[in-house]
Amino acid sequence: MKVSYEGYRETLSKLSRMYRSAYRQDGHKAAQPWREMMRQVRADYPEYGDRYTREALGFPPKKEAA
């Protein structure tokens, strides 16, 4: 099932929160499954990766080819 870009961002945000929480509470080994899920989401939607990175770093959006 295809998710929208907003869904992609929301999913990564939730997984990131869960990863940080698990890491704080139980350390690296407990947090590893959350990190693997984040990697899988990124791998499933490579078309969103560049846009997400540009936004996170504060760069302007890429111009669409005419």
C-alpha positions in Angstrom: 0.0 0.0 0.0 1.3 3.4 -1.0 1.4 6.1 1.7 1.4 9.9 1.1 4.4 12.0 1.9 2.6 13.3 5.0 2.0 9.7 6.1 5.7 8.9 5.5 6.8 11.8 7.7 4.3 10.9 10.4 5.4 7.3 10.4 9.1 8.2 10.7 8.4 10.7 13.4 6.5 8.1 15.5 9.2 5.4 15.0 11.9 7.9 15.9 10.1 8.8 19.1 9.7 5.1 20.0 13.4 4.5 19.2 14.5 7.4 21.4 12.3 6.3 24.2 13.5 2.7 24.1 17.1 3.8 23.9 16.7 6.0 27.0 15.0 3.3 29.0 16.8 0.1 28.0 19.8 1.0 25.8 20.9 0.1 22.3 19.7 -3.5 22.1 16.1 -2.7 23.0 16.0 0.2 20.6 17.4 -1.7 17.6 14.1 -3.1 16.3 12.7 0.5 16.1 15.8 1.6 14.1 15.3 -1.4 11.7 11.7 -0.4 11.2 12.8 3.2 10.3 15.3 1.8 7.8 12.6 -0.4 6.3 10.2 2.5 5.9 13.0 4.6 4.2 13.9 1.7 1.9 10.2 1.2 1.0 9.8 4.9 -0.1 13.1 6.1 -1.6 11.2 8.7 -3.6 10.4 10.6 -0.4 13.9 10.4 1.1 15.5 13.4 -0.8 12.5 15.7 0.0 12.5 14.7 3.7 16.2 15.3 4.0 16.1 18.7 2.3 13.2 19.8 4.6 15.0 18.5 7.7 18.2 20.4 6.8 16.3 23.6 5.9 17.1 23.6 2.2 14.6 25.0 -0.2 12.5 22.5 -2.1 13.9 21.2 -5.4 12.4 22.8 -8.5 10.3 20.6 -10.6 11.5 19.9 -14.1 9.4 21.6 -16.7 
